[in-house]
Amino acid sequence: MARCTCPERRRSSRRGFTLLEVLVALVIIGVALAAAMRGALSLTSAAEDTRYTMLATTVAENRLQELRLARESLELGQTTTACAQAGVEFECLQTVKSTPNPFFRRVELQVFHVSGDVRHRRAEMMAVLPVS
């Protein structure tokens, strides 16, 4: 028997993709999409961290301005208070220390964001204020 070498038969066997080629293409697309999603989640997390840090810095600046304007006597020691900014709850740790000059006090302020059982320090500021 002679083999058919018709051009029509050769063309039909070369059309389309094999199942293996389709599966390889799907795996490549899946890996690319997973990498893109991971990158997007990383950017979202970084944006959230930046937002919390900015809000905590605002809380610290506001607290130091309050102390400057209040002209109340600054007692030595540590106090912890809850403070909020833009609907986000923070915890402020205020430490008042003495200085070599008895007419001034060193005020250190740390702002923490508490999520669950984890405390993240988001801002830290220091100022030297006069004693009233």
Kinemage of the C-alpha trace (Angstrom):
@kinemage 1
@onewidth
@group {chain A} dominant
@subgroup {mainchain}
@vectorlist {calphas} color= white
{ca met a 1} P 0.000 0.000 0.000
{ca ala a 2} L 1.179 3.437 -0.806
{ca arg a 3} L 1.167 6.156 1.721
{ca cys a 4} L -0.980 9.211 0.998
{ca thr a 5} L 1.099 12.345 0.716
{ca cys a 6} L -1.809 14.622 0.033
{ca pro a 7} L -1.223 18.243 1.002
{ca glu a 8} L -4.657 18.359 2.628
{ca arg a 9} L -3.770 15.610 5.095
{ca arg a 10} L -0.459 17.235 6.093
{ca arg a 11} L -2.114 20.582 6.825
{ca ser a 12} L -4.798 19.116 9.068
{ca ser a 13} L -2.259 17.424 11.332
{ca arg a 14} L -0.323 20.674 11.904
{ca arg a 15} L -3.248 22.909 12.849
{ca gly a 16} L -3.839 23.980 16.500
{ca phe a 17} L -1.995 23.351 19.749
{ca thr a 18} L -1.422 20.101 21.524
{ca leu a 19} L -2.817 19.529 24.980
{ca leu a 20} L 0.681 19.680 26.465
{ca glu a 21} L 1.355 23.107 24.903
{ca val a 22} L -1.930 24.453 26.286
{ca leu a 23} L -1.143 23.143 29.785
{ca val a 24} L 2.346 24.693 29.737
{ca ala a 25} L 0.868 28.039 28.651
{ca leu a 26} L -1.699 27.884 31.471
{ca val a 27} L 1.005 27.133 34.048
{ca ile a 28} L 3.069 30.109 32.832
{ca ile a 29} L 0.049 32.418 32.980
{ca gly a 30} L -0.848 31.116 36.464
{ca val a 31} L 2.657 31.780 37.794
{ca ala a 32} L 2.650 35.282 36.296
{ca leu a 33} L -0.739 36.091 37.843
{ca ala a 34} L 0.357 34.782 41.250
{ca ala a 35} L 3.461 36.990 41.136
{ca ala a 36} L 1.362 39.995 40.154
{ca met a 37} L -1.049 39.384 43.051
{ca arg a 38} L 1.816 39.060 45.515
{ca gly a 39} L 3.263 42.354 44.291
{ca ala a 40} L -0.100 44.086 44.601
{ca leu a 41} L -0.563 42.787 48.161
{ca ser a 42} L 2.928 43.972 49.070
{ca leu a 43} L 2.144 47.477 47.790
{ca thr a 44} L -1.124 47.539 49.720
{ca ser a 45} L 0.644 46.509 52.929
{ca ala a 46} L 3.329 49.165 52.440
{ca ala a 47} L 0.687 51.839 51.868
{ca glu a 48} L -1.116 50.827 55.073
{ca asp a 49} L 2.129 50.952 57.084
{ca thr a 50} L 2.904 54.398 55.680
{ca arg a 51} L -0.580 55.614 56.617
{ca tyr a 52} L -0.229 54.391 60.220
{ca thr a 53} L 3.223 55.968 60.526
{ca met a 54} L 1.952 59.304 59.192
{ca leu a 55} L -1.017 59.294 61.583
{ca ala a 56} L 1.216 58.350 64.540
{ca thr a 57} L 3.597 61.199 63.703
{ca thr a 58} L 0.645 63.590 63.683
{ca val a 59} L -0.459 62.256 67.089
{ca ala a 60} L 3.039 62.807 68.529
{ca glu a 61} L 3.305 66.329 67.095
{ca asn a 62} L -0.142 67.229 68.425
{ca arg a 63} L 0.670 65.927 71.909
{ca leu a 64} L 3.932 67.888 72.076
{ca gln a 65} L 2.107 71.035 70.926
{ca glu a 66} L -0.521 70.468 73.627
{ca leu a 67} L 2.215 70.269 76.254
{ca arg a 68} L 3.867 73.446 74.925
{ca leu a 69} L 0.622 75.414 74.945
{ca ala a 70} L -0.764 74.087 78.237
{ca arg a 71} L 2.127 75.457 80.282
{ca glu a 72} L 1.337 72.883 82.954
{ca ser a 73} L 4.029 71.591 85.255
{ca leu a 74} L 5.714 68.529 83.841
{ca glu a 75} L 6.028 65.841 86.492
{ca leu a 76} L 8.872 63.367 86.126
{ca gly a 77} L 7.863 59.838 85.145
{ca gln a 78} L 5.974 57.835 82.548
{ca thr a 79} L 2.339 57.956 81.537
{ca thr a 80} L 0.466 55.886 78.992
{ca thr a 81} L -2.674 57.233 77.361
{ca ala a 82} L -4.929 56.170 74.542
{ca cys a 83} L -5.014 58.568 71.636
{ca ala a 84} L -6.747 58.471 68.265
{ca gln a 85} L -6.252 60.088 64.901
{ca ala a 86} L -8.513 59.709 61.849
{ca gly a 87} L -10.418 56.859 63.469
{ca val a 88} L -7.275 54.847 64.250
{ca glu a 89} L -6.534 54.048 67.899
{ca phe a 90} L -2.979 54.518 69.150
{ca glu a 91} L -1.259 54.206 72.518
{ca cys a 92} L 0.991 57.086 73.610
{ca leu a 93} L 3.846 56.531 76.047
{ca gln a 94} L 5.059 59.849 77.468
{ca thr a 95} L 8.288 59.950 79.477
{ca val a 96} L 9.364 63.123 81.281
{ca lys a 97} L 13.004 63.289 82.393
{ca ser a 98} L 15.068 65.938 84.095
{ca thr a 99} L 17.777 67.921 82.336
{ca pro a 100} L 20.963 69.537 83.662
{ca asn a 101} L 19.048 72.828 83.665
{ca pro a 102} L 16.328 72.631 86.374
{ca phe a 103} L 14.074 74.993 84.408
{ca phe a 104} L 13.618 72.514 81.547
{ca arg a 105} L 12.321 68.959 81.158
{ca arg a 106} L 13.011 66.430 78.430
{ca val a 107} L 9.777 64.932 77.073
{ca glu a 108} L 10.000 61.727 75.041
{ca leu a 109} L 6.882 60.541 73.276
{ca gln a 110} L 6.414 57.139 71.658
{ca val a 111} L 3.280 56.265 69.695
{ca phe a 112} L 2.286 52.625 69.253
{ca his a 113} L -0.342 51.061 67.021
{ca val a 114} L -1.865 48.047 68.732
{ca ser a 115} L -3.372 45.356 66.528
{ca gly a 116} L -4.438 42.284 68.450
{ca asp a 117} L -1.617 41.319 70.812
{ca val a 118} L 1.088 43.027 68.746
{ca arg a 119} L 2.353 46.560 69.455
{ca his a 120} L 4.136 48.379 66.631
{ca arg a 121} L 6.027 51.567 67.435
{ca arg a 122} L 5.039 53.967 64.678
{ca ala a 123} L 6.532 57.269 65.852
{ca glu a 124} L 8.979 58.620 68.396
{ca met a 125} L 9.651 62.283 69.209
{ca met a 126} L 11.533 64.252 71.817
{ca ala a 127} L 11.300 67.864 72.952
{ca val a 128} L 12.786 70.003 75.711
{ca leu a 129} L 10.075 72.091 77.349
{ca pro a 130} L 10.249 74.782 80.033
{ca val a 131} L 8.971 74.048 83.527
{ca ser a 132} L 6.142 76.337 84.588
